[in-house]
């Protein structure tokens, strides 16, 4: 559902398209990142926050970012207002807006190696 929302809102304005968001649950995204040996970027979208649309257009949909993410990473997005979004926010222990987190699987555990905020 998040992918449909993001595509509908930003795809037309995005010169290079949008990140290839995985269309699966957070748990499935974690398993896929582990299996594919790739970093996983998690994006939690806060629809009601001012500036979120501008951030998505200027950063997440910029040609360089889209190209880099789609080439080297797996990308998972979720709405903060959804049940899964609340679980992801709690699991990552971050409530800031916007929320981007880089996860890697190492030593049989998933670790957040960087996040905004």
WOBELRA-V434571 format. One record per residue. N is the residue number from 1. RES is the residue in one letter. PSI is psi as a letter, one per 40 degrees, with the letter a starting at -180 (none if undefined). Layout:
# WOBELRA-V434571
{{N:RES:PSI} {N:RES:PSI}}
This chain:
# WOBELRA-V434571
{{1:X:d} {2:X:d} {3:X:d} {4:X:d} {5:X:d} {6:X:d} {7:X:d} {8:X:d} {9:X:d} {10:X:e} {11:X:d} {12:X:d} {13:X:e} {14:X:h} {15:X:d} {16:X:e} {17:X:a} {18:X:i} {19:X:i} {20:X:g} {21:X:h} {22:X:i} {23:X:g} {24:X:a} {25:X:i} {26:X:d} {27:X:d} {28:X:d} {29:X:d} {30:X:d} {31:X:d} {32:X:d} {33:X:d} {34:X:d} {35:X:d} {36:X:e} {37:X:f} {38:X:i} {39:X:i} {40:X:h} {41:X:h} {42:X:h} {43:X:h} {44:X:h} {45:X:h} {46:X:g} {47:X:d} {48:X:e} {49:X:h} {50:X:i} {51:X:e} {52:X:d} {53:X:d} {54:X:d} {55:X:d} {56:X:d} {57:X:d} {58:X:d} {59:X:c} {60:X:d} {61:X:e} {62:X:i} {63:X:d} {64:X:d} {65:X:d} {66:X:d} {67:X:d} {68:X:d} {69:X:d} {70:X:d} {71:X:d} {72:X:e} {73:X:i} {74:X:i} {75:X:h} {76:X:h} {77:X:i} {78:X:i} {79:X:h} {80:X:d} {81:X:e} {82:X:i} {83:X:d} {84:X:d} {85:X:d} {86:X:d} {87:X:d} {88:X:d} {89:X:d} {90:X:d} {91:X:d} {92:X:e} {93:X:f} {94:X:h} {95:X:e} {96:X:i} {97:X:h} {98:X:i} {99:X:h} {100:X:h} {101:X:h} {102:X:h} {103:X:i} {104:X:i} {105:X:h} {106:X:i} {107:X:f} {108:X:f} {109:X:i} {110:X:h} {111:X:h} {112:X:h} {113:X:e} {114:X:i} {115:X:i} {116:X:h} {117:X:none}}
